[in-house]
Amino acid sequence: MKKILDEALIYEILSVVEEIPQGCVASYGQIARLIGRDQNARLVGKVLSMAGFYGSYPCHRVVNHEGRLAPHFPEQRERLLQEGITFLENGCVNMKIHQWDC
């Protein structure tokens, strides 16, 4: 049986993350759909948590579908603010304005 997570899949996910333009965000599910794995949003999150082992990628531009930030990524908000991302009162990214239209 083939492993679910192999390096080809890791680089496929990271290559999509690399395409997210500055000033935009994508959701984990959006990235999963773009690679043809609609049900694997959590897998995308797992890969992003290990992204530092594979190079430098703009993982801070990936949030959940509601715009919530990653709980164990304290620099994420500041990096997004530096790119001009705006937040709602609840602390979530304003997805209506900033979601990547890919």
CNS distance restraints for C-alpha pairs under 8 A (distance, minus, plus):
assign (resid   5 and name CA) (resid   9 and name CA) 6.30 0.50 0.50
assign (resid   5 and name CA) (resid  10 and name CA) 6.96 0.50 0.50
assign (resid   6 and name CA) (resid  10 and name CA) 6.31 0.50 0.50
assign (resid   7 and name CA) (resid  11 and name CA) 6.11 0.50 0.50
assign (resid   8 and name CA) (resid  12 and name CA) 6.10 0.50 0.50
assign (resid   9 and name CA) (resid  13 and name CA) 6.24 0.50 0.50
assign (resid  10 and name CA) (resid  14 and name CA) 6.22 0.50 0.50
assign (resid  10 and name CA) (resid  47 and name CA) 6.19 0.50 0.50
assign (resid  11 and name CA) (resid  15 and name CA) 5.83 0.50 0.50
assign (resid  12 and name CA) (resid  16 and name CA) 6.59 0.50 0.50
assign (resid  12 and name CA) (resid  35 and name CA) 7.19 0.50 0.50
assign (resid  13 and name CA) (resid  17 and name CA) 6.44 0.50 0.50
assign (resid  13 and name CA) (resid  31 and name CA) 7.09 0.50 0.50
assign (resid  13 and name CA) (resid  32 and name CA) 7.78 0.50 0.50
assign (resid  13 and name CA) (resid  35 and name CA) 7.06 0.50 0.50
assign (resid  13 and name CA) (resid  44 and name CA) 6.78 0.50 0.50
assign (resid  13 and name CA) (resid  47 and name CA) 7.54 0.50 0.50
assign (resid  14 and name CA) (resid  18 and name CA) 6.07 0.50 0.50
assign (resid  14 and name CA) (resid  47 and name CA) 8.00 0.50 0.50
assign (resid  14 and name CA) (resid  48 and name CA) 7.63 0.50 0.50
assign (resid  14 and name CA) (resid  51 and name CA) 7.49 0.50 0.50
assign (resid  14 and name CA) (resid  57 and name CA) 7.00 0.50 0.50
assign (resid  15 and name CA) (resid  19 and name CA) 6.62 0.50 0.50
assign (resid  16 and name CA) (resid  20 and name CA) 7.00 0.50 0.50
assign (resid  16 and name CA) (resid  31 and name CA) 6.81 0.50 0.50
assign (resid  16 and name CA) (resid  34 and name CA) 7.70 0.50 0.50
assign (resid  17 and name CA) (resid  31 and name CA) 7.50 0.50 0.50
assign (resid  17 and name CA) (resid  57 and name CA) 6.91 0.50 0.50
assign (resid  17 and name CA) (resid  58 and name CA) 6.55 0.50 0.50
assign (resid  17 and name CA) (resid  59 and name CA) 6.61 0.50 0.50
assign (resid  17 and name CA) (resid  61 and name CA) 7.81 0.50 0.50
assign (resid  17 and name CA) (resid  62 and name CA) 7.66 0.50 0.50
assign (resid  18 and name CA) (resid  57 and name CA) 5.83 0.50 0.50
assign (resid  18 and name CA) (resid  58 and name CA) 6.20 0.50 0.50
assign (resid  20 and name CA) (resid  24 and name CA) 6.55 0.50 0.50
assign (resid  20 and name CA) (resid  25 and name CA) 6.75 0.50 0.50
assign (resid  20 and name CA) (resid  26 and name CA) 7.11 0.50 0.50
assign (resid  20 and name CA) (resid  58 and name CA) 7.79 0.50 0.50
assign (resid  20 and name CA) (resid  61 and name CA) 7.14 0.50 0.50
assign (resid  20 and name CA) (resid 100 and name CA) 6.79 0.50 0.50
assign (resid  21 and name CA) (resid  25 and name CA) 7.81 0.50 0.50
assign (resid  21 and name CA) (resid 100 and name CA) 7.48 0.50 0.50
assign (resid  22 and name CA) (resid  83 and name CA) 6.27 0.50 0.50
assign (resid  23 and name CA) (resid  80 and name CA) 7.40 0.50 0.50
assign (resid  23 and name CA) (resid  83 and name CA) 5.06 0.50 0.50
assign (resid  23 and name CA) (resid  84 and name CA) 5.80 0.50 0.50
assign (resid  23 and name CA) (resid  85 and name CA) 5.79 0.50 0.50
assign (resid  23 and name CA) (resid  98 and name CA) 6.79 0.50 0.50
assign (resid  24 and name CA) (resid  61 and name CA) 6.73 0.50 0.50
assign (resid  24 and name CA) (resid  85 and name CA) 7.19 0.50 0.50
assign (resid  24 and name CA) (resid  98 and name CA) 4.81 0.50 0.50
assign (resid  24 and name CA) (resid  99 and name CA) 5.59 0.50 0.50
assign (resid  24 and name CA) (resid 100 and name CA) 5.22 0.50 0.50
assign (resid  25 and name CA) (resid  61 and name CA) 4.57 0.50 0.50
assign (resid  25 and name CA) (resid  62 and name CA) 5.52 0.50 0.50
assign (resid  25 and name CA) (resid  63 and name CA) 6.85 0.50 0.50
assign (resid  25 and name CA) (resid  95 and name CA) 7.72 0.50 0.50
assign (resid  25 and name CA) (resid  98 and name CA) 5.95 0.50 0.50
assign (resid  25 and name CA) (resid  99 and name CA) 5.00 0.50 0.50
assign (resid  25 and name CA) (resid 100 and name CA) 5.50 0.50 0.50
assign (resid  26 and name CA) (resid  30 and name CA) 6.25 0.50 0.50
assign (resid  26 and name CA) (resid  31 and name CA) 6.95 0.50 0.50
assign (resid  26 and name CA) (resid  61 and name CA) 6.37 0.50 0.50
assign (resid  26 and name CA) (resid  62 and name CA) 4.97 0.50 0.50
assign (resid  26 and name CA) (resid  63 and name CA) 6.29 0.50 0.50
assign (resid  26 and name CA) (resid  64 and name CA) 7.98 0.50 0.50
assign (resid  26 and name CA) (resid  99 and name CA) 5.68 0.50 0.50
assign (resid  26 and name CA) (resid 100 and name CA) 5.54 0.50 0.50
assign (resid  27 and name CA) (resid  31 and name CA) 6.43 0.50 0.50
assign (resid  27 and name CA) (resid  62 and name CA) 5.40 0.50 0.50
assign (resid  27 and name CA) (resid  63 and name CA) 4.93 0.50 0.50
assign (resid  27 and name CA) (resid  64 and name CA) 4.92 0.50 0.50
assign (resid  27 and name CA) (resid  65 and name CA) 5.14 0.50 0.50
assign (resid  27 and name CA) (resid  67 and name CA) 7.54 0.50 0.50
assign (resid  27 and name CA) (resid  99 and name CA) 7.97 0.50 0.50
assign (resid  28 and name CA) (resid  32 and name CA) 6.28 0.50 0.50
assign (resid  28 and name CA) (resid  41 and name CA) 4.87 0.50 0.50
assign (resid  28 and name CA) (resid  42 and name CA) 7.19 0.50 0.50
assign (resid  28 and name CA) (resid  44 and name CA) 5.90 0.50 0.50
assign (resid  28 and name CA) (resid  45 and name CA) 6.44 0.50 0.50
assign (resid  28 and name CA) (resid  62 and name CA) 6.42 0.50 0.50
assign (resid  28 and name CA) (resid  63 and name CA) 6.46 0.50 0.50
assign (resid  28 and name CA) (resid  64 and name CA) 5.83 0.50 0.50
assign (resid  28 and name CA) (resid  65 and name CA) 7.14 0.50 0.50
assign (resid  29 and name CA) (resid  33 and name CA) 6.16 0.50 0.50
assign (resid  29 and name CA) (resid  38 and name CA) 6.75 0.50 0.50
assign (resid  29 and name CA) (resid  39 and name CA) 7.56 0.50 0.50
assign (resid  29 and name CA) (resid  40 and name CA) 7.10 0.50 0.50
assign (resid  29 and name CA) (resid  41 and name CA) 4.50 0.50 0.50
assign (resid  29 and name CA) (resid  44 and name CA) 7.88 0.50 0.50
assign (resid  29 and name CA) (resid  64 and name CA) 7.62 0.50 0.50
assign (resid  29 and name CA) (resid  65 and name CA) 7.05 0.50 0.50
assign (resid  30 and name CA) (resid  34 and name CA) 6.25 0.50 0.50
assign (resid  30 and name CA) (resid  41 and name CA) 7.83 0.50 0.50
assign (resid  31 and name CA) (resid  35 and name CA) 6.51 0.50 0.50
assign (resid  31 and name CA) (resid  41 and name CA) 7.41 0.50 0.50
assign (resid  31 and name CA) (resid  44 and name CA) 7.21 0.50 0.50
assign (resid  32 and name CA) (resid  36 and name CA) 6.38 0.50 0.50
assign (resid  32 and name CA) (resid  37 and name CA) 5.00 0.50 0.50
assign (resid  32 and name CA) (resid  38 and name CA) 5.22 0.50 0.50
assign (resid  32 and name CA) (resid  39 and name CA) 7.05 0.50 0.50
assign (resid  32 and name CA) (resid  40 and name CA) 5.65 0.50 0.50
assign (resid  32 and name CA) (resid  41 and name CA) 5.42 0.50 0.50
assign (resid  32 and name CA) (resid  44 and name CA) 6.50 0.50 0.50
assign (resid  33 and name CA) (resid  37 and name CA) 5.39 0.50 0.50
assign (resid  33 and name CA) (resid  38 and name CA) 4.42 0.50 0.50
assign (resid  33 and name CA) (resid  39 and name CA) 7.86 0.50 0.50
assign (resid  34 and name CA) (resid  38 and name CA) 7.97 0.50 0.50
assign (resid  40 and name CA) (resid  44 and name CA) 6.54 0.50 0.50
assign (resid  41 and name CA) (resid  45 and name CA) 6.51 0.50 0.50
assign (resid  42 and name CA) (resid  46 and name CA) 6.22 0.50 0.50
assign (resid  43 and name CA) (resid  47 and name CA) 6.26 0.50 0.50
assign (resid  44 and name CA) (resid  48 and name CA) 6.21 0.50 0.50
assign (resid  45 and name CA) (resid  49 and name CA) 6.23 0.50 0.50
assign (resid  46 and name CA) (resid  50 and name CA) 6.78 0.50 0.50
assign (resid  47 and name CA) (resid  51 and name CA) 6.12 0.50 0.50
assign (resid  48 and name CA) (resid  59 and name CA) 6.39 0.50 0.50
assign (resid  50 and name CA) (resid  54 and name CA) 7.62 0.50 0.50
assign (resid  51 and name CA) (resid  55 and name CA) 6.61 0.50 0.50
assign (resid  51 and name CA) (resid  56 and name CA) 7.35 0.50 0.50
assign (resid  51 and name CA) (resid  57 and name CA) 7.03 0.50 0.50
assign (resid  51 and name CA) (resid  59 and name CA) 7.77 0.50 0.50
assign (resid  52 and name CA) (resid  56 and name CA) 6.25 0.50 0.50
assign (resid  52 and name CA) (resid  57 and name CA) 7.72 0.50 0.50
assign (resid  60 and name CA) (resid  76 and name CA) 5.11 0.50 0.50
assign (resid  60 and name CA) (resid  77 and name CA) 7.95 0.50 0.50
assign (resid  60 and name CA) (resid  79 and name CA) 6.92 0.50 0.50
assign (resid  60 and name CA) (resid  80 and name CA) 6.97 0.50 0.50
assign (resid  61 and name CA) (resid  76 and name CA) 7.96 0.50 0.50
assign (resid  61 and name CA) (resid  80 and name CA) 7.03 0.50 0.50
assign (resid  62 and name CA) (resid  69 and name CA) 7.97 0.50 0.50
assign (resid  63 and name CA) (resid  67 and name CA) 5.37 0.50 0.50
assign (resid  63 and name CA) (resid  68 and name CA) 5.68 0.50 0.50
assign (resid  63 and name CA) (resid  69 and name CA) 5.28 0.50 0.50
assign (resid  63 and name CA) (resid  70 and name CA) 6.59 0.50 0.50
assign (resid  64 and name CA) (resid  68 and name CA) 5.35 0.50 0.50
assign (resid  64 and name CA) (resid  69 and name CA) 6.83 0.50 0.50
assign (resid  64 and name CA) (resid  70 and name CA) 7.82 0.50 0.50
assign (resid  66 and name CA) (resid  92 and name CA) 6.94 0.50 0.50
assign (resid  66 and name CA) (resid  93 and name CA) 7.71 0.50 0.50
assign (resid  66 and name CA) (resid  95 and name CA) 7.19 0.50 0.50
assign (resid  67 and name CA) (resid  92 and name CA) 4.71 0.50 0.50
assign (resid  67 and name CA) (resid  93 and name CA) 4.49 0.50 0.50
assign (resid  67 and name CA) (resid  94 and name CA) 6.62 0.50 0.50
assign (resid  67 and name CA) (resid  95 and name CA) 5.94 0.50 0.50
assign (resid  68 and name CA) (resid  91 and name CA) 7.23 0.50 0.50
assign (resid  68 and name CA) (resid  92 and name CA) 4.70 0.50 0.50
assign (resid  68 and name CA) (resid  93 and name CA) 6.50 0.50 0.50
assign (resid  69 and name CA) (resid  73 and name CA) 7.75 0.50 0.50
assign (resid  69 and name CA) (resid  76 and name CA) 7.09 0.50 0.50
assign (resid  69 and name CA) (resid  77 and name CA) 7.31 0.50 0.50
assign (resid  69 and name CA) (resid  92 and name CA) 6.83 0.50 0.50
assign (resid  69 and name CA) (resid  93 and name CA) 7.78 0.50 0.50
assign (resid  70 and name CA) (resid  74 and name CA) 8.00 0.50 0.50
assign (resid  70 and name CA) (resid  76 and name CA) 7.55 0.50 0.50
assign (resid  75 and name CA) (resid  79 and name CA) 6.25 0.50 0.50
assign (resid  76 and name CA) (resid  80 and name CA) 6.22 0.50 0.50
assign (resid  77 and name CA) (resid  81 and name CA) 6.11 0.50 0.50
assign (resid  78 and name CA) (resid  82 and name CA) 6.22 0.50 0.50
assign (resid  79 and name CA) (resid  83 and name CA) 6.58 0.50 0.50
assign (resid  80 and name CA) (resid  84 and name CA) 6.54 0.50 0.50
assign (resid  80 and name CA) (resid  85 and name CA) 5.32 0.50 0.50
assign (resid  81 and name CA) (resid  85 and name CA) 5.11 0.50 0.50
assign (resid  81 and name CA) (resid  86 and name CA) 6.77 0.50 0.50
assign (resid  85 and name CA) (resid  93 and name CA) 7.08 0.50 0.50
assign (resid  85 and name CA) (resid  94 and name CA) 7.71 0.50 0.50
assign (resid  85 and name CA) (resid  98 and name CA) 6.73 0.50 0.50
assign (resid  86 and name CA) (resid  93 and name CA) 6.07 0.50 0.50
assign (resid  86 and name CA) (resid  94 and name CA) 5.90 0.50 0.50
assign (resid  86 and name CA) (resid  98 and name CA) 7.85 0.50 0.50
assign (resid  87 and name CA) (resid  91 and name CA) 5.74 0.50 0.50
assign (resid  87 and name CA) (resid  92 and name CA) 5.43 0.50 0.50
assign (resid  87 and name CA) (resid  93 and name CA) 4.40 0.50 0.50
assign (resid  87 and name CA) (resid  94 and name CA) 5.17 0.50 0.50
assign (resid  88 and name CA) (resid  92 and name CA) 5.45 0.50 0.50
assign (resid  88 and name CA) (resid  93 and name CA) 6.14 0.50 0.50
assign (resid  88 and name CA) (resid  94 and name CA) 5.68 0.50 0.50
assign (resid  93 and name CA) (resid  98 and name CA) 7.53 0.50 0.50
assign (resid  94 and name CA) (resid  98 and name CA) 6.15 0.50 0.50
assign (resid  94 and name CA) (resid  99 and name CA) 7.91 0.50 0.50
assign (resid  95 and name CA) (resid  99 and name CA) 4.89 0.50 0.50
